Amino acid sequence: KILLALTIICLVGAVISGGLILMKYLIIRHDQSEADKLYQKTESSEEVAPESEPELDPTTGIISDFNALYNVNQDIKGYVYIDGTGLSSVVVQSDDNDYYLRRNFYGKSILGIPFIDYRAEITPTDQSQNLTLYGHAASDGSYFAPIKEYKSIDFYKQHPIINFDTIYGRGQYKVIGAFMAEVDPDMEGYFGYHDYVDMTKEQFETFLLEIDKRSYFNTTVDVDYSDRFITLSTCETLTPEKPTPYRMVVVARKV
């Protein structure tokens, strides 16, 4: 009887746990679906038209494409997506790198929404040289899970462009490298990619050197000190319960 009772308790616990996990990912999918309705994306291609100056809404101070999302959460800073993958998400920014680790776009406690490093700046006329975007690698393949596929050169060839539209204009970025990075500064070979925000020329050269020597492939994409970059970062895990001390990182240069 004791064994039967324990078995029943374990089964009930498993069902409840599975239900909570399923509910979490249903909420994530719902959030993404709602965000897609509020923001009109454009299909990307390798032939990109020259960037034009966007017109800002005089009331909100941002382009009108983002007004609906801005009315929900004024922390909105942009929208990132890679065509043909599960990566399609609003991007926010707080005054620290903790708040959105476990909050969605609506402020509810759950797997956090992708966010920009708090040290970076995005203004109507400019943005920091390198914006680091952090995102969870959701087990259902959403959020930043697809960037792990950049370990394959075939995946890169199919998806060489990352779309990142800010609240001040649309943007496309060509991938220049993908690599694994250590989390702990005390680890041998540590590369603090997220610390390269607005760089001196010397820092810029170090940034490129570290990317080049770590990357899974050589893209041959040309880069210059005047370029702007985005760096997508996500946890590398064996399973959701077994995180490793590494991050999967993809860096892309603005077209």
Sequence and secondary structure as in RCSB ss.txt:
>XXXX:A:sequence
KILLALTIICLVGAVISGGLILMKYLIIRHDQSEADKLYQKTESSEEVAPESEPELDPTTGIISDFNALYNVNQD
IKGYVYIDGTGLSSVVVQSDDNDYYLRRNFYGKSILGIPFIDYRAEITPTDQSQNLTLYGHAASDGSYFAPIKEY
KSIDFYKQHPIINFDTIYGRGQYKVIGAFMAEVDPDMEGYFGYHDYVDMTKEQFETFLLEIDKRSYFNTTVDVDY
SDRFITLSTCETLTPEKPTPYRMVVVARKV
>XXXX:A:secstr
 HHHHHHHHHHHHHHHHHHHHHHHHHHHHHHHHHHHHHS      SS        B TTTSSBGGGHHHHHH TT
EEEEEE TTSS EEEEE  SSSSGGGSB TTS BSS   EE TT  B SS B SEEEEE  B TTS BTGGGGGG
GSHHHHHH  EEEEEETTB  EEEEEEEEEEESSTTSTT   GGG SS  HHHHHHHHHHHHHH SS       T
T  EEEEEEEEEEETTEEEEEEEEEEEEE 
